[in-house]
Amino acid sequence: QVQLLESGGGLVQAGGSLRLSCAASGRTFSRYAMGWFRQAPGKEREFVTAISWIGYTRYADSVKGRFTNSRDNAKATVYLQMNSLKPEDTAVYYCALRASVESPPTTEIQYDYWGQGTQVTVSS
């Protein structure tokens, strides 16, 4: 059993910053990738960023240069630093875990476990 808990969401003005966290509990994996996806109302869930167990990262073009994905393996936690936020970043943000993989996946079907999401709202 693995549980993922996102935190750090909230309301911020355009141009501001937020830092999301995702902590894993219940089991320990020696090799795993973690990803972030987001879903706006009425929209499909989309890829945001992912990070491998040794720190290789991938970013969607829409967030590249503004968001930074990092991890603390000792705490089994990943962080998403979001800067220069835009209203179009408004969504529920989900973290996900994929065990036993070297390269960070970019599609939903490739992940094994999901958190319940945290709301990010960016006002104009």
VMD Tcl script that builds the backbone (N, CA, C; Angstrom):
set m [mol new atoms 372]
animate dup $m
set s [atomselect $m all]
$s set {name element resname resid chain x y z} {
  {N N GLN 1 A 0.832 -1.185 0.000}
  {CA C GLN 1 A 0.000 0.000 0.000}
  {C C GLN 1 A 0.876 1.248 0.000}
  {N N VAL 2 A 0.592 2.152 -0.933}
  {CA C VAL 2 A 1.289 3.427 -1.039}
  {C C VAL 2 A 0.261 4.543 -1.024}
  {N N GLN 3 A 0.551 5.572 -0.256}
  {CA C GLN 3 A -0.297 6.752 -0.224}
  {C C GLN 3 A 0.530 7.977 -0.568}
  {N N LEU 4 A -0.060 8.864 -1.349}
  {CA C LEU 4 A 0.577 10.117 -1.718}
  {C C LEU 4 A -0.279 11.264 -1.218}
  {N N LEU 5 A 0.356 12.244 -0.589}
  {CA C LEU 5 A -0.365 13.376 -0.030}
  {C C LEU 5 A 0.223 14.671 -0.547}
  {N N GLU 6 A -0.571 15.406 -1.323}
  {CA C GLU 6 A -0.161 16.709 -1.829}
  {C C GLU 6 A -0.528 17.793 -0.831}
  {N N SER 7 A 0.272 18.850 -0.812}
  {CA C SER 7 A -0.024 19.997 0.027}
  {C C SER 7 A 0.600 21.239 -0.593}
  {N N GLY 8 A 0.186 22.395 -0.121}
  {CA C GLY 8 A 0.778 23.647 -0.558}
  {C C GLY 8 A -0.049 24.452 -1.530}
  {N N GLY 9 A -1.185 23.925 -1.957}
  {CA C GLY 9 A -2.036 24.665 -2.863}
  {C C GLY 9 A -2.703 25.837 -2.180}
  {N N GLY 10 A -3.289 26.709 -2.988}
  {CA C GLY 10 A -3.964 27.867 -2.441}
  {C C GLY 10 A -4.276 28.883 -3.506}
  {N N LEU 11 A -4.589 30.084 -3.058}
  {CA C LEU 11 A -4.938 31.192 -3.939}
  {C C LEU 11 A -3.776 32.169 -4.011}
  {N N VAL 12 A -3.401 32.538 -5.223}
  {CA C VAL 12 A -2.294 33.463 -5.424}
  {C C VAL 12 A -2.610 34.372 -6.606}
  {N N GLN 13 A -2.080 35.576 -6.573}
  {CA C GLN 13 A -2.267 36.502 -7.683}
  {C C GLN 13 A -1.319 36.173 -8.824}
  {N N ALA 14 A -1.712 36.541 -10.023}
  {CA C ALA 14 A -0.855 36.337 -11.183}
  {C C ALA 14 A 0.515 36.960 -10.949}
  {N N GLY 15 A 1.547 36.215 -11.324}
  {CA C GLY 15 A 2.906 36.654 -11.096}
  {C C GLY 15 A 3.502 36.161 -9.797}
  {N N GLY 16 A 2.674 35.603 -8.936}
  {CA C GLY 16 A 3.130 35.111 -7.657}
  {C C GLY 16 A 3.675 33.701 -7.729}
  {N N SER 17 A 3.973 33.148 -6.554}
  {CA C SER 17 A 4.599 31.833 -6.461}
  {C C SER 17 A 3.906 30.954 -5.438}
  {N N LEU 18 A 3.988 29.658 -5.664}
  {CA C LEU 18 A 3.541 28.652 -4.718}
  {C C LEU 18 A 4.525 27.492 -4.764}
  {N N ARG 19 A 4.608 26.772 -3.664}
  {CA C ARG 19 A 5.427 25.568 -3.607}
  {C C ARG 19 A 4.567 24.404 -3.148}
  {N N LEU 20 A 4.417 23.415 -4.010}
  {CA C LEU 20 A 3.664 22.222 -3.682}
  {C C LEU 20 A 4.598 21.130 -3.191}
  {N N SER 21 A 4.080 20.290 -2.303}
  {CA C SER 21 A 4.818 19.141 -1.815}
  {C C SER 21 A 3.990 17.885 -2.027}
  {N N CYS 22 A 4.669 16.776 -2.210}
  {CA C CYS 22 A 4.010 15.482 -2.308}
  {C C CYS 22 A 4.833 14.473 -1.525}
  {N N ALA 23 A 4.256 13.945 -0.462}
  {CA C ALA 23 A 4.938 12.994 0.397}
  {C C ALA 23 A 4.366 11.598 0.207}
  {N N ALA 24 A 5.245 10.631 0.042}
  {CA C ALA 24 A 4.849 9.242 -0.111}
  {C C ALA 24 A 5.006 8.505 1.214}
  {N N SER 25 A 4.077 7.610 1.493}
  {CA C SER 25 A 4.138 6.814 2.712}
  {C C SER 25 A 3.569 5.434 2.457}
  {N N GLY 26 A 3.866 4.503 3.364}
  {CA C GLY 26 A 3.319 3.161 3.297}
  {C C GLY 26 A 4.279 2.103 2.792}
  {N N ARG 27 A 5.127 2.458 1.876}
  {CA C ARG 27 A 6.132 1.556 1.337}
  {C C ARG 27 A 7.359 2.344 0.925}
  {N N THR 28 A 8.444 1.640 0.766}
  {CA C THR 28 A 9.685 2.239 0.303}
  {C C THR 28 A 10.110 1.593 -1.005}
  {N N PHE 29 A 10.421 2.421 -1.989}
  {CA C PHE 29 A 10.918 1.955 -3.280}
  {C C PHE 29 A 12.312 2.518 -3.497}
  {N N SER 30 A 13.207 1.689 -3.979}
  {CA C SER 30 A 14.577 2.133 -4.205}
  {C C SER 30 A 14.731 2.900 -5.510}
  {N N ARG 31 A 13.902 2.602 -6.480}
  {CA C ARG 31 A 13.923 3.284 -7.773}
  {C C ARG 31 A 12.497 3.667 -8.145}
  {N N TYR 32 A 12.204 4.929 -8.194}
  {CA C TYR 32 A 10.871 5.370 -8.594}
  {C C TYR 32 A 10.923 6.769 -9.162}
  {N N ALA 33 A 10.024 7.023 -10.067}
  {CA C ALA 33 A 9.847 8.351 -10.623}
  {C C ALA 33 A 8.570 8.957 -10.053}
  {N N MET 34 A 8.540 10.264 -9.971}
  {CA C MET 34 A 7.340 10.956 -9.521}
  {C C MET 34 A 6.985 12.054 -10.502}
  {N N GLY 35 A 5.703 12.176 -10.752}
  {CA C GLY 35 A 5.224 13.149 -11.712}
  {C C GLY 35 A 4.154 14.049 -11.130}
  {N N TRP 36 A 3.954 15.168 -11.803}
  {CA C TRP 36 A 2.880 16.101 -11.487}
  {C C TRP 36 A 1.988 16.263 -12.705}
  {N N PHE 37 A 0.697 16.151 -12.486}
  {CA C PHE 37 A -0.308 16.397 -13.502}
  {C C PHE 37 A -1.295 17.417 -12.955}
  {N N ARG 38 A -2.031 18.053 -13.850}
  {CA C ARG 38 A -3.038 18.998 -13.401}
  {C C ARG 38 A -4.297 18.874 -14.246}
  {N N GLN 39 A -5.419 19.249 -13.639}
  {CA C GLN 39 A -6.696 19.167 -14.323}
  {C C GLN 39 A -7.546 20.385 -13.975}
  {N N ALA 40 A -7.867 21.159 -14.986}
  {CA C ALA 40 A -8.754 22.299 -14.832}
  {C C ALA 40 A -10.197 21.842 -15.039}
  {N N PRO 41 A -11.178 22.577 -14.507}
  {CA C PRO 41 A -12.583 22.191 -14.681}
  {C C PRO 41 A -12.955 22.039 -16.151}
  {N N GLY 42 A -13.563 20.907 -16.488}
  {CA C GLY 42 A -13.982 20.657 -17.849}
  {C C GLY 42 A -12.875 20.280 -18.802}
  {N N LYS 43 A -11.663 20.139 -18.299}
  {CA C LYS 43 A -10.517 19.808 -19.134}
  {C C LYS 43 A -9.972 18.430 -18.778}
  {N N GLU 44 A -9.218 17.859 -19.699}
  {CA C GLU 44 A -8.548 16.602 -19.429}
  {C C GLU 44 A -7.309 16.843 -18.579}
  {N N ARG 45 A -6.932 15.833 -17.846}
  {CA C ARG 45 A -5.723 15.919 -17.045}
  {C C ARG 45 A -4.507 15.993 -17.970}
  {N N GLU 46 A -3.568 16.873 -17.644}
  {CA C GLU 46 A -2.407 17.060 -18.490}
  {C C GLU 46 A -1.111 16.950 -17.691}
  {N N PHE 47 A -0.081 16.551 -18.391}
  {CA C PHE 47 A 1.238 16.410 -17.805}
  {C C PHE 47 A 1.842 17.768 -17.501}
  {N N VAL 48 A 2.487 17.875 -16.348}
  {CA C VAL 48 A 3.164 19.107 -15.960}
  {C C VAL 48 A 4.675 18.892 -15.916}
  {N N THR 49 A 5.110 17.941 -15.103}
  {CA C THR 49 A 6.532 17.670 -14.942}
  {C C THR 49 A 6.714 16.304 -14.302}
  {N N ALA 50 A 7.912 15.749 -14.429}
  {CA C ALA 50 A 8.244 14.483 -13.796}
  {C C ALA 50 A 9.723 14.462 -13.461}
  {N N ILE 51 A 10.079 13.634 -12.488}
  {CA C ILE 51 A 11.464 13.543 -12.046}
  {C C ILE 51 A 11.808 12.089 -11.744}
  {N N SER 52 A 12.966 11.661 -12.194}
  {CA C SER 52 A 13.418 10.301 -11.933}
  {C C SER 52 A 13.985 10.193 -10.528}
  {N N TRP 53 A 14.293 8.979 -10.119}
  {CA C TRP 53 A 14.786 8.767 -8.758}
  {C C TRP 53 A 16.160 9.379 -8.535}
  {N N ILE 54 A 16.907 9.644 -9.607}
  {CA C ILE 54 A 18.203 10.291 -9.465}
  {C C ILE 54 A 18.181 11.750 -9.906}
  {N N GLY 55 A 16.993 12.277 -10.194}
  {CA C GLY 55 A 16.865 13.704 -10.402}
  {C C GLY 55 A 16.746 14.206 -11.825}
  {N N TYR 56 A 16.665 13.328 -12.805}
  {CA C TYR 56 A 16.406 13.787 -14.173}
  {C C TYR 56 A 14.981 14.294 -14.279}
  {N N THR 57 A 14.790 15.403 -14.958}
  {CA C THR 57 A 13.483 16.041 -15.025}
  {C C THR 57 A 12.997 16.228 -16.447}
  {N N ARG 58 A 11.678 16.277 -16.588}
  {CA C ARG 58 A 11.006 16.643 -17.818}
  {C C ARG 58 A 9.922 17.659 -17.475}
  {N N TYR 59 A 9.684 18.592 -18.389}
  {CA C TYR 59 A 8.678 19.622 -18.176}
  {C C TYR 59 A 7.822 19.800 -19.417}
  {N N ALA 60 A 6.550 20.072 -19.187}
  {CA C ALA 60 A 5.693 20.487 -20.281}
  {C C ALA 60 A 6.151 21.859 -20.764}
  {N N ASP 61 A 5.984 22.110 -22.055}
  {CA C ASP 61 A 6.409 23.391 -22.613}
  {C C ASP 61 A 5.723 24.572 -21.927}
  {N N SER 62 A 4.500 24.374 -21.485}
  {CA C SER 62 A 3.728 25.454 -20.895}
  {C C SER 62 A 4.272 25.940 -19.552}
  {N N VAL 63 A 5.091 25.116 -18.883}
  {CA C VAL 63 A 5.613 25.492 -17.574}
  {C C VAL 63 A 7.125 25.606 -17.549}
  {N N LYS 64 A 7.776 25.253 -18.627}
  {CA C LYS 64 A 9.233 25.269 -18.685}
  {C C LYS 64 A 9.763 26.679 -18.427}
  {N N GLY 65 A 10.736 26.777 -17.540}
  {CA C GLY 65 A 11.299 28.062 -17.179}
  {C C GLY 65 A 10.599 28.741 -16.024}
  {N N ARG 66 A 9.409 28.265 -15.656}
  {CA C ARG 66 A 8.657 28.841 -14.543}
  {C C ARG 66 A 8.542 27.889 -13.359}
  {N N PHE 67 A 8.430 26.597 -13.644}
  {CA C PHE 67 A 8.277 25.591 -12.596}
  {C C PHE 67 A 9.575 24.819 -12.430}
  {N N THR 68 A 9.864 24.409 -11.201}
  {CA C THR 68 A 11.036 23.599 -10.912}
  {C C THR 68 A 10.641 22.400 -10.061}
  {N N ASN 69 A 10.998 21.222 -10.520}
  {CA C ASN 69 A 10.690 19.967 -9.853}
  {C C ASN 69 A 11.952 19.465 -9.138}
  {N N SER 70 A 11.823 19.103 -7.873}
  {CA C SER 70 A 12.957 18.581 -7.122}
  {C C SER 70 A 12.472 17.509 -6.154}
  {N N ARG 71 A 13.411 16.791 -5.560}
  {CA C ARG 71 A 13.023 15.726 -4.638}
  {C C ARG 71 A 14.009 15.579 -3.497}
  {N N ASP 72 A 13.499 15.072 -2.391}
  {CA C ASP 72 A 14.280 14.738 -1.219}
  {C C ASP 72 A 13.987 13.278 -0.921}
  {N N ASN 73 A 14.864 12.410 -1.358}
  {CA C ASN 73 A 14.608 10.981 -1.231}
  {C C ASN 73 A 14.582 10.512 0.227}
  {N N ALA 74 A 15.333 11.174 1.094}
  {CA C ALA 74 A 15.329 10.814 2.505}
  {C C ALA 74 A 13.960 11.034 3.131}
  {N N LYS 75 A 13.225 12.012 2.625}
  {CA C LYS 75 A 11.882 12.300 3.116}
  {C C LYS 75 A 10.794 11.705 2.241}
  {N N ALA 76 A 11.189 11.027 1.171}
  {CA C ALA 76 A 10.241 10.470 0.204}
  {C C ALA 76 A 9.258 11.544 -0.261}
  {N N THR 77 A 9.794 12.706 -0.582}
  {CA C THR 77 A 8.978 13.864 -0.910}
  {C C THR 77 A 9.508 14.554 -2.163}
  {N N VAL 78 A 8.598 15.002 -3.002}
  {CA C VAL 78 A 8.955 15.832 -4.144}
  {C C VAL 78 A 8.332 17.205 -3.963}
  {N N TYR 79 A 8.953 18.198 -4.585}
  {CA C TYR 79 A 8.511 19.574 -4.474}
  {C C TYR 79 A 8.329 20.171 -5.854}
  {N N LEU 80 A 7.314 20.972 -5.995}
  {CA C LEU 80 A 7.076 21.693 -7.230}
  {C C LEU 80 A 7.046 23.178 -6.919}
  {N N GLN 81 A 8.121 23.865 -7.268}
  {CA C GLN 81 A 8.194 25.311 -7.098}
  {C C GLN 81 A 7.603 25.968 -8.333}
  {N N MET 82 A 6.563 26.755 -8.138}
  {CA C MET 82 A 5.857 27.389 -9.239}
  {C C MET 82 A 6.016 28.898 -9.126}
  {N N ASN 83 A 6.691 29.481 -10.088}
  {CA C ASN 83 A 6.915 30.917 -10.132}
  {C C ASN 83 A 6.204 31.529 -11.332}
  {N N SER 84 A 6.053 32.834 -11.294}
  {CA C SER 84 A 5.414 33.570 -12.395}
  {C C SER 84 A 4.097 32.927 -12.799}
  {N N LEU 85 A 3.273 32.652 -11.821}
  {CA C LEU 85 A 2.022 31.943 -12.076}
  {C C LEU 85 A 1.066 32.768 -12.925}
  {N N LYS 86 A 0.333 32.067 -13.771}
  {CA C LYS 86 A -0.637 32.662 -14.676}
  {C C LYS 86 A -2.027 32.118 -14.370}
  {N N PRO 87 A -3.076 32.852 -14.712}
  {CA C PRO 87 A -4.431 32.328 -14.494}
  {C C PRO 87 A -4.659 30.969 -15.140}
  {N N GLU 88 A -4.035 30.705 -16.266}
  {CA C GLU 88 A -4.199 29.423 -16.931}
  {C C GLU 88 A -3.534 28.269 -16.191}
  {N N ASP 89 A -2.774 28.560 -15.141}
  {CA C ASP 89 A -2.217 27.518 -14.287}
  {C C ASP 89 A -3.236 27.012 -13.270}
  {N N THR 90 A -4.375 27.661 -13.168}
  {CA C THR 90 A -5.410 27.258 -12.225}
  {C C THR 90 A -5.886 25.841 -12.531}
  {N N ALA 91 A -5.810 24.970 -11.538}
  {CA C ALA 91 A -6.179 23.569 -11.713}
  {C C ALA 91 A -6.008 22.839 -10.392}
  {N N VAL 92 A -6.501 21.615 -10.353}
  {CA C VAL 92 A -6.147 20.701 -9.282}
  {C C VAL 92 A -4.862 19.998 -9.700}
  {N N TYR 93 A -3.879 20.030 -8.843}
  {CA C TYR 93 A -2.585 19.425 -9.136}
  {C C TYR 93 A -2.469 18.094 -8.416}
  {N N TYR 94 A -2.087 17.066 -9.160}
  {CA C TYR 94 A -1.952 15.717 -8.638}
  {C C TYR 94 A -0.510 15.249 -8.756}
  {N N CYS 95 A -0.023 14.572 -7.736}
  {CA C CYS 95 A 1.258 13.897 -7.869}
  {C C CYS 95 A 1.021 12.413 -8.073}
  {N N ALA 96 A 1.989 11.760 -8.680}
  {CA C ALA 96 A 1.871 10.347 -9.004}
  {C C ALA 96 A 3.235 9.679 -8.892}
  {N N LEU 97 A 3.225 8.381 -8.611}
  {CA C LEU 97 A 4.449 7.609 -8.432}
  {C C LEU 97 A 4.475 6.417 -9.373}
  {N N ARG 98 A 5.606 6.229 -10.007}
  {CA C ARG 98 A 5.846 5.054 -10.828}
  {C C ARG 98 A 7.063 4.332 -10.276}
  {N N ALA 99 A 6.871 3.080 -9.857}
  {CA C ALA 99 A 7.945 2.281 -9.296}
  {C C ALA 99 A 8.769 1.611 -10.386}
  {N N SER 100 A 10.004 1.332 -10.053}
  {CA C SER 100 A 10.898 0.524 -10.896}
  {C C SER 100 A 11.027 1.045 -12.313}
  {N N VAL 101 A 11.409 2.293 -12.426}
  {CA C VAL 101 A 11.613 2.908 -13.728}
  {C C VAL 101 A 12.793 3.864 -13.647}
  {N N GLU 102 A 13.516 3.993 -14.747}
  {CA C GLU 102 A 14.686 4.862 -14.779}
  {C C GLU 102 A 14.364 6.233 -15.359}
  {N N SER 103 A 13.609 6.243 -16.449}
  {CA C SER 103 A 13.254 7.490 -17.111}
  {C C SER 103 A 11.895 7.967 -16.619}
  {N N PRO 104 A 11.719 9.247 -16.338}
  {CA C PRO 104 A 10.438 9.732 -15.794}
  {C C PRO 104 A 9.335 9.726 -16.850}
  {N N PRO 105 A 8.258 8.979 -16.612}
  {CA C PRO 105 A 7.165 8.921 -17.585}
  {C C PRO 105 A 6.406 10.229 -17.695}
  {N N THR 106 A 5.754 10.423 -18.841}
  {CA C THR 106 A 5.010 11.650 -19.088}
  {C C THR 106 A 3.531 11.425 -19.342}
  {N N THR 107 A 3.047 10.188 -19.248}
  {CA C THR 107 A 1.636 9.887 -19.471}
  {C C THR 107 A 1.011 9.273 -18.229}
  {N N GLU 108 A -0.296 9.487 -18.057}
  {CA C GLU 108 A -1.014 9.007 -16.879}
  {C C GLU 108 A -0.943 7.500 -16.721}
  {N N ILE 109 A -1.069 6.770 -17.812}
  {CA C ILE 109 A -1.170 5.320 -17.756}
  {C C ILE 109 A 0.105 4.679 -17.227}
  {N N GLN 110 A 1.200 5.393 -17.258}
  {CA C GLN 110 A 2.479 4.843 -16.827}
  {C C GLN 110 A 2.704 4.927 -15.319}
  {N N TYR 111 A 1.807 5.565 -14.602}
  {CA C TYR 111 A 1.975 5.732 -13.156}
  {C C TYR 111 A 1.153 4.730 -12.357}
  {N N ASP 112 A 1.693 4.336 -11.197}
  {CA C ASP 112 A 1.103 3.293 -10.366}
  {C C ASP 112 A 0.199 3.828 -9.258}
  {N N TYR 113 A 0.558 4.951 -8.675}
  {CA C TYR 113 A -0.167 5.498 -7.533}
  {C C TYR 113 A -0.402 6.986 -7.721}
  {N N TRP 114 A -1.526 7.454 -7.173}
  {CA C TRP 114 A -1.927 8.853 -7.324}
  {C C TRP 114 A -2.368 9.458 -6.005}
  {N N GLY 115 A -2.059 10.735 -5.834}
  {CA C GLY 115 A -2.585 11.479 -4.713}
  {C C GLY 115 A -3.978 11.995 -5.008}
  {N N GLN 116 A -4.583 12.648 -4.021}
  {CA C GLN 116 A -5.951 13.145 -4.161}
  {C C GLN 116 A -6.032 14.547 -4.731}
  {N N GLY 117 A -4.914 15.221 -4.851}
  {CA C GLY 117 A -4.876 16.521 -5.488}
  {C C GLY 117 A -4.917 17.684 -4.518}
  {N N THR 118 A -4.387 18.806 -4.967}
  {CA C THR 118 A -4.446 20.051 -4.220}
  {C C THR 118 A -4.791 21.181 -5.186}
  {N N GLN 119 A -5.685 22.059 -4.755}
  {CA C GLN 119 A -6.188 23.116 -5.626}
  {C C GLN 119 A -5.221 24.288 -5.685}
  {N N VAL 120 A -4.940 24.728 -6.905}
  {CA C VAL 120 A -4.165 25.944 -7.143}
  {C C VAL 120 A -5.038 26.899 -7.937}
  {N N THR 121 A -5.243 28.085 -7.405}
  {CA C THR 121 A -6.044 29.091 -8.077}
  {C C THR 121 A -5.216 30.358 -8.245}
  {N N VAL 122 A -5.114 30.829 -9.477}
  {CA C VAL 122 A -4.342 32.027 -9.788}
  {C C VAL 122 A -5.301 33.093 -10.286}
  {N N SER 123 A -5.373 34.198 -9.580}
  {CA C SER 123 A -6.275 35.283 -9.944}
  {C C SER 123 A -5.546 36.320 -10.781}
  {N N SER 124 A -6.290 37.026 -11.614}
  {CA C SER 124 A -5.716 38.054 -12.466}
  {C C SER 124 A -5.629 39.377 -11.741}
}
mol reanalyze $m
mol bondsrecalc $m
mol representation Tube
mol addrep $m
